[in-house]
């Protein structure tokens, strides 16, 4: 009997502390692409959230979406093609996107002569099932509408770059962070296609789960997300250490340590980690991807869905069962003191101030009524005797008091210095020597201020009133306290001879202090505080920062000073206005002259002299920094018959509309000019020949869609030539090669016609 009871106790105890099991399906083989999850597992981040995560090895025969949809506690890593799954009634939910730009590319060996998307017809492409439908790959393939993509021969992905090298495939889908490095290291030239030039950004490395998991276990979803992002933050902050871990423990592809480090650095850039947006998913970007799938004809479903339904809302406050139970069974009371405006003070019989407002805000967020209790002469009245008692504290450093614990900081309270009104503005306190400055003793900041300003003598005061009297007697030069207390005291007591002089660039943090036994409430409050919005905090602080004016104002004296001052200001403003108009007129004339000197008068793009000057400059940059630079030289096909048949006004309309169309579909860093007649030139910095050819296909498509007022049925085309600068080339040579390239295209066009 005793053994039975003991076993029962052990079972209950083990279940009580058992971790929740989670299954994660990566969408590729082991590499830095999944570093955050490896780190979260190895460093115990998942353990800290009570999760036991199994990372499944990648298997092409497993449908990750179906596994996630049909099983509990299951998560996957996917691409933007998951949106198509949502269109097809698969209820997936995006939690975080690790990569803000897609690393996915199509790569081929240079000797295959696959230089543009039009060269892909009848080629073998090694690609995974989900990558075929990804927005990234589809946008690359759809950049040339004139080729038949049904001729592509899709091969199962082996994950081996040797298959590309050994001619088992013509192209391979891969990550920019992996295969290009391996090929370069082995001295193998290659070409690749990406969405980078197309100015399209698609999410990749998306953490997703099922809608059922979000609805039934939102706390588990939130915990998995937090722990995973902590893993990624560590991985990107410690790339070499993380690469070493993957090299030793997660290296099914036998990658070298150098390859993994290189991959980590590329992926860190694509994640926009340094911009602080790791994991972000933006609803506008989701809308753009949905539009791409629909307008390109990839989405054939008649279903629609609200973009919000596919994004996990991280702003919701999610508590686990234990936390909810704790809130239900306990009462919570804030201890308040009167006469501490604007932090806590009585207005008639009701308490007001920052503390009560923040306390109510936390109460509203938790949908739990909180109590307040006044502390009189340091004694607690114990009105709510069975309640968890807390109070606010303010400190520069994180508080450290025996038997007490503290929440995360709620708000920052700026420290300022008050002086008499006749004192000049203090620009830099460190320039003061042997000066006496007062400070409120309860701030416990004398040591900190002495370390910052060692030449100043700081004197502590028990209250603001004592410090103000010392100020008025010139016993101290200034007095340091927080801006809200000083503002309140100066205005309340009508100290006409005192003012807030300047800030110290030092802030106090506000914390909630609790007893050690109330750690569970502290954890709940931390969760709420982490989700407070800046405007919610600012609204409370700003409501107590109003400026008070002296009511006993001598209006006669005021008018004697102000009226002459207003007349002088009005005169100055009038003279400034006249001067401003003159300067604006001259600048306008200068701008017009500059435009006439640099722009083509018909199309308003650069003229020949300016575009030639830009090309010279770009060649110098390309030569100095060893970066790619290409130009496109093109003219209109059959332009003369348009002038002959419809008149020169029609020819002008064609030239203007072609110029406008090209301008809309090139980057802001590119330059576009009219060379003469119907010839144009585009300068493309940081652009290789493959990217240039892809752009030509895009431009040709847009030009073919132009309609004209004088003849709605007229369709035009252009002959595009291009050339990529090589070290040592002169501008004349670059132009000559681009012109020859255009001439070859023109010959082919005339033969076709």
N, C-alpha and C positions, 0 to 999 in steps of 0.2 A: 504493500500500500504506500509506504514511504517512498519507494523507488518510483512508483507511478506519479505521485505528486511532484517529485523532484524532476522527472522527465517533462511533466506538463509545464512546470515553472521554466525549465530550460527552453522549451519550445516557444513559450510566450515571450521570454526574454530575447531569444534570437530573432523572433519576428519583429519585436519592437525596434531592434537596432539594425534590421536587415536593410541593405541598400536596394533601391529600385533598379531593376535590370532594364537596360536600354540597348537596342540594337541599332547600329549605324552602318549604312551602306554607302561607301565611297563610289564614285562613278568612274574610277580608273585605278591603275596599279599604284603601289606604294611609291611616293615621292614627296617632295616638299609641298606639293599641291594640297596635302592633307596634314601638314605639320601641326596646325593648331589643335587637332584632335589627338594626335600622338602626345603632344605636350600636356594637354589637359588630363590625359590618362596617366602619364608617367609622373607628372608633378603633383598629382593628387587633387587637381581642381574639381574633377568629377566627384571624387570621394567627399570633398568638402561640402558638396551640395547633396550628398546622400545618394549618388548615382553610381551604378556599376555598368559601365559602357563596354559593350563588345563591338569592336570594329571589324566588320566582315571583310574578308579578302574579295577583291573585285572578280566578278564572274560574268562574262558576256552573255551567258545563257540565262541569267537572272534578270527579270524585269523589276528594276528598283522601285518604280512607281507602284506597281501592283503589290509588292512586298510591304511598302509603307502604308498603302490604303487598306490592305486586308489584315494587318497585324497591329496589335497594341504596342505602345512604347517603342515604335519603330520610326527611324529618321533616315533621310537620304541626303546625298549631295547631288545637285543637278545643275542644269543649264537653263537658259531662257526658254527653251522649248517646252518647259513645264507648263507654260501658258497654254500651249495647244492641248495638253492633257486636261487643263481646266475647262477649255472649250468643249472637250469631249466627255464632260460629266465626271471627270476624276477630281474629287474634292481635295486637292493639294493646297497647302498653305505655306507661303514663304516666311521664314523666320528671320534670316539674315543673309546678305550676299557678301561674300568675302572679297570678291574681285569686282571693282567698280568699272573696269574696262576688261573686255574679253581677251584672254591670252590665246584663244583658239585661232589657228591658222591652217592654211593648206600649203604644203611644202613640196617642192620637186627639185630634182637635181638640175643644174644649169644645162648639162649636156642634152637634156630632154627637149630644150627649146620651147618650154611652156612659159611664154613671156606675157601673155594676157589671158583673160578669162575666155576669150574666143578660141584659144588653143586647147581648151579642155574637152572638146568634142571627141568621143570615142576613146577617152583615156580611162585607165584603171585608177580607182581611188579607194584607198584603204581607210575606212572610217567606222566608228561605232554607230549603233542604231540611234542613240539619242543625239549624237552630233549631227547626223544627217538632217534632223529636223530643227537643229538649233538656229536661232536668229542670225548668229554670226556667219555660219556656213551658207545659209540661204541668202543672206544679203550679198555675200561674195559672188555666189552663182548667179544671182539675179541682176548683177551690175551690168550684164550684157544681155539684152533682150533678144538678140539675133541668133543665139545658139540654141541648139536642141539638147537640153539637159538629159533627156531620156536616153541619149547615147552613152552616158557615163556608165562605166562598169564598176559597180560597188562591190568591194571585197571586204570580208570580215577583218577587223583590225587585229594584227598579231601583237602589237605593242613593241615590235622590234624594228629599229631604224635600219638594221642590216637588210631588211626586205626591200627598202627603198634603194639602198646602195646596190643590191644584187639584182635589180630590175624585176622584182616580183610584183611591183606596183609602180605606176607613174607618179602618183601623188599620195600624200599621206596627211591625214588630219592629226595635228599635234599641238602642243603648247609652245608659244614663243620662248618660254623659259627653259625648254629642254633640248629638243632635237637640233635646232640651229646651233647651239653651243657645241654639241657632239660633232656635227658635220664640220664646223669651223676648226675645231681642234684637230680634226683629221685631214685638214687641207682640202675639203671637198666643197666646191662651189654649189650654191643652191639659189633658187628663187622661191618666194613665198607670197601668198595673198592673205591680206587681213582686212579688217574693217577700219583700221586706223585712218587710212586715207579717205575713206568714205564719210568720215565724220559721224559715224554711228557707234554708239556705245551700248553694249549689251551686258547684262549681269551674267556672271559665271561664278561657280563655286557656291551655289545657293543652298543653304541649309533649309530643308523643307520637311514637313510631316503631313499627317492627314487632318482633315477638319474634325474628325471624331476625337483625335488625340488633343487638339486644342480645346474642344468643348468639355471633355471629361477630365483632362489633366493639365489645365493651364499652368499650374505651378511647376509641374515637371517640365513643360515646354520652356518656361522662363528659366528654370534652373539649368537645363541643358544648354540653352543659348548663352547664358552668362558664363558658364564654365568654359564653353567652347571659345567664346570671344576672349576670355582671359588667356586661354591657350594660345590663340593667335597673337595677342599682344605680346606675350612672352617670346613666341617664336620669332616675330619680326624684330623684337628688341635684342634678341640673342641668336642671330642667324647662324653663326659658326657652331655654337653649342648645339643648336637644334639640328643642323645638318649632320653633325657627328652622331647624334642619337639615331637619326634615320639611317645613316650609313651603317651603324652597328646593329640595329634592331629591326628596322622596317625597310629592308632593302631587297625586295623580291626581284627588282630589275638590275641588281648589281651595279648601281650607279657609283661613280667615283665621288669622293668628298668634294672635289672642286666643282663637279657638275651640280651637286646639291646646293652648294653655297651660291653658285651663279643663279640657279633657279630661285632660291630664296630672295635674292636681291631684286630680280625682275618682278616676282610676284608681289613683293612689298610695294614696289612702285605702282603696280596695277591695282592694288588694294586701296591706294590713296591713304595709307596708314599715317603718313606724316601730316595729312590734312585733318586728322581726327574724325574720319567718317567710316572707320572700319565697320563693316556689317550693315551699312545703311541701305535701305530700300526706299526709293522715292516713287510716290504714286504717279507723278508725271512721266517718269521713265517707263513705268509699267504701261501707261497709256500709249506711249510712243511705240513700244514693242508690239502691243496689241494692234495698233494701226498698221505697223509694218507687215505683220502676218496677214491682215485682212486685205490691204491694198495690193500686196504682192501676189495674192491668190493662194497663199500657202494654207491659210485657214479656210477650210471648206465647210465648217460647221455653221449651222444657222443659229446656234445658241449664242447667248451673250452673258456677260457677268459683270458685276460691279467690281472695279479694281480693288476696292477696300477689302473685299471678301477673300482675296488671295494673299493679303499681307497681315501677318500677326501683329496685333496692336500692343506694342511694348509699353504704352503709357498707362494701360490698365493696371490697377493695383491688384495683385494676385497673392492671396494668402493660402498656406496649406491648411489641412484639417486641424492640425495641432494648434496653429496660430489662431484660427477662428474660434476654436474651443476655449482657448485662453482668454480671448477678448470677451466672449459671452459670459464667462464665469467670474470676471473681475471688474472692479470699479477703479477709475483712474482720476487722480486729483492733482491739480496744479496749485502749489503754494505761492501766494502772492503777498507782496509788501506794499503798503501805501507809501506815498511821498517819494516815489522813484520815477517821476515823469521823464521821458514819455514811455518808459518801459512798463511800469505798472503804477497806476494811481487811481484814486477814487473820484468819480464825478457824481456828486450827491451820494447815493448809496451803491452805485454800480461801478465795478472795476473797468478801467480802460487801459489801453497801451499796447505796445508791440507784443508783449508776452501773452496777453489774453487773446489777441487777434491770431497769433501763430497757433496757439492752443486750440482755438475754434477751427482753424483751417485743418489741422491734423485730425481733429474730431470728425469734420465733414468728410475728409478723404477716407476715413475708416468706417464711416456710417455708424459711429459709436458715440453716444453722449458722454462727454467728459465733465468732471466737476472742477470747481475752484474753491479755494479755502484761504482765508486771510491769516497771515502770521502776525500776531500782536506781541510787541516787546520780545521778539525772538521765540515766543511760545506757540506751538501748534495746538489748535483747539480740539482736534480729533473729532470733528463733526462727522467725517467719513472714516470711521475707525478701521474698517476692513478694506480700505482702498490702498492702491499703489500710489505713493506720494512722490511727486517730482517737483523740481524747480529749475529755473533758468540760471545759467552762469555765463560769464563773459570773460574770455581769456585770449591772449595772443597765441600762446602755445596750447597744445591739447592738454586739458586738465589732468592732474594726477593726484588724486586724493584717496587716502586709505578707505576701503570698504565702499567706494563709490565707482560708478561707471558712467560713461557719457556717450551721448548720441553723436552722429556726424554733425558738423557745423550746419546751422540752419541759414544764418545770414551774416554778412560782413558789416561791421560797424566802424566807419572811418574815425581815426583819431585826428584831432585838430588842436591848434594852439590859440588861446584867447589872450589878447593884450588890451592895453588902453587904446582909445581911438586915435591918440596922437602918434602912435608907433607906426613906422613904415611897414609895408608888406614884407614878410619874411620869405625870401626866395630859397635860401638854403641855411638850415639851422646849424650845419656843421661849420659855418664860418664864424659862429659866435664863440668867444672865449671868456672864461671867468664870469659867465652870466648865470644868474639864478633863475631857474625855471621850475614852477610848481607842477606837481602831478598828483592825481588822486591815488591815495595809498592802496585802495582796494583793487586797483588795476594790477598790482604786483608786476609792474613793468619797469621799475627803476633800474634794475640790472641790465635789461635789454636796451633801454635808452642810453645808459652809460656806455655800453659797448658800441653804440652807433655814434654817440656824441660825447667822447671822453673829456672834452675841454669845458663842458657845461656842468654846473652844480645843480643837481636835481633835488628838490625839497618836496617831501610827501605831505599831503594834507588829508585830514579825515573827511572833510566835506567840501563841496563847491563854495559854500558861503565863506568859509575860513580862507580859502584861496583867493576869492574875489576881494576880500578886505585887504589881504596882503598886496594884491595888484593895485588897489586904489591908493595904498600907502607907498607904492613904489618899492616895496620890499622884495618883489620878484618882477622879472621882466614880462613873463608870460606864464600861462597855466595850461597844462595838457589834460584833456579828457575827450570822451567821444563827442561827436558833432551834435547828436540829438540832445544829450543832457545839457551841454553848454548853451545851445540855442534856446532850450526851454528855460533854463535858469536865468539867462541874461534878459530875456523878454518878460518873463514872469515877474522878476524883481525890478524891472525898468532901470537896468544899469545903463544909463545914457553914455557913460564914459568908457564902456567896455565894448569890445567887438571880437568876432571870430576872425583871426588874422589870416591863417593859412592852414593847409593840411600837412600831415607828416608822412604820407604814403605808407602808413602802417594801419592795419585793421585789427579790431577785436573780432573774434568769432563768437557767435552765440551758440551755446550747447544746452541740452536738457540733462540735468544731473539726476541719477537714479541710484537706489541701493543695489548692492552687488546681487542680491537675491532676485532682482527684477530684470535679469538679463533678457528674458524672452520678450518683455515689453520694449526693451531697448532695441532688440533686433527688428521688431515690428515698426517702431518709430523710424529706424534707419531706412527701412524699405520705403516708407512714406516720404521721408525727407529727400531721398534720392530721386523721387518723381515730381517734386515740387518744381513748377516752372518759374523762370526768372521774373516774369511779369507778375506772378502771384506774390513773390517775395517783395518785389519793388513797390507794388501797390500798398502793401502794409507799411513799409518803411516811409514811403512818400506821404502817406496820410498824416504823419506826425512831424514832418519837416517844414511846415509852413513858416514863413517869416512874419514876425509881429512888428507893427509900426507904433511909434510913440504917439499916443493920443493927444498929448498937450503940445500940439504943433503951432508955432507962430506963423500964421498964414501970410501976414503982412511982410514979415521978414523973408519968408519963402518966395513971395512974388517979386520982391526987390532983386533977389538973386537970380531967379529962374527966367523972368521975362527978357532981360538983356542977353542972358545966355542963349535963349531960344532964338533971338534975332540973329546973333552971331552964327549959331548952328545953321539957321536957314540960309544965310548969306553964303556960308561955306558950301552947303549942299548945292545951291544954285550954281556957284562957280565950278564945283566938281562935275555937275551935270553937263554944263557947257563943254568942259574939257573932255568928259567921257564921250559926248557926241562927236567931237572933233577927232578923237582917237579912233572911235569906231568907224567913222567915215574913211579915215586914212587906211585903217586895217582892211576895210572892205575893198578899197581901191587896190591895195597891195595884193589882196587875195585874188581879185579879178585878174590882175596882171600876171600873177603866178600861175593861175589856171590857164590863161591864154598861152603862157610860155610852155606849160607842161601837158596840157590836155588837148585832145582832138575836139575841134569845135562841133562836129556833127554828133559823135557818139558819146562824148564826155568821158572817154577813157583816156589813158595816157597816149601822148603822141609818140612818133618814132624816136625823137631825140631823148625823151624821158625814159622810155622803155629800154633803149639802148644803154643809157646811163645806169639804170637799175641792173641790167645784165652784167655790166662791167663790175659793179659792186659785188654782186652775188658770186661771180667767178673768183674774185679775190678772197671772199669768205670761204668758199668751198676749197680753194687751194690752201689757205692758211690752216683751216680746222679739219681738213680731210673729210668733209661731209658731202653727200650727194647733191647735185644740182642739175636740173633738166629744163629744157625749153620745148614748147610746142609751137610750131609754125604752121598756120593753116590759111586757106582761102576758100571762098565759096565756089561750089560747082555751078557752072552755067549761069553766072551772074550777068554776063553781057546781054543775053537774050531778055532778061528781066527789064533792064534799062531800055532796050530797043523796043520791046513790046508794050510795056506799061508806063514808060517814062521814068525820068530821073527821080521824081518824088517817090515812086514805088521802090526804086533802088535804095534811096535813103532810108525808107521805112525798114527794108530788109536788114541793112547794116545796123541800124539802131536796135532792132529787136534781137539780132544775133549778139550784139555787144551786151545788151541787158541780160540775155539768157546766160551767157558765159559768166558774167559778173556774179550772178546769183549762185552759181554752182562751183565756184572755186573758193579756196580758203582765203581768209583775211590776210594771211602771210604771202599769198601769191600776188603777182603783178600782171596786169593785162593792158596791152596797148595796140593801137592800130598802126600797122607798118606802112600802109599806103593802099589806096584803092580798096579792094576787098580782101586784103591780106592782114592777118593779125598775128600777134605773138604773145605767148603766156610764159612768164618766168616762174619756175617752181623750185624754191629753195627746199632743202631737206627731202628731196624726192628722187628716187631711183627710176630706172627706165621701166620696171615692171609696174610701179605705181602710176607712172605717166601713161602707160598704155591702158591701164584700168580707167583712168580719168578720161582718156579720149573716148572710150566706149560710152561712158556716162554722158559726156558732152554731146556726142553724136546723137544719142537717143533724145536728149532734150531739144536739140536743134531741129530734129525731124518732127517734133510735136508743135513747132511754132506755127501759128495761123496769122494771116495777113488780111488787112481790111480791104485792100484793092482786089484780092482774089482768094476767096476762102479755100479753094481746092489746091492752091499752090503748096508744094512740099519742097523744102530745100535740104541740101546736104553739103558737107564740107570735106575737103581733102586735108587730112591732118598728117603732118610730119613731126618727128621728135628726135631728140638727141640728148644723151646724158654726158655731161662734162667729164672729161678725163684729165688727170693732172698734167699740166703743161699746155693744154689747149688754149688758144686765143679766142676772143669773142668772134672774130671773123670766121675762124674755123668752125666754131660751134654753130654759128648761123648758117654757114655753108652746108654742114652735114644735115641740119634740120631741114633746109631748103631742098636738098637732094632727096631726103626721105619723103617730103611732101610731093615732090615731082614724081617719085615712083608710085605713090598712092594715086596721084592724078592720072597717070598713064593707065593704071588698072581700072580706074573708074571709067575712063573714056572707052576702053576696050569693052567693058561690060555694057555700056550704053549703046 
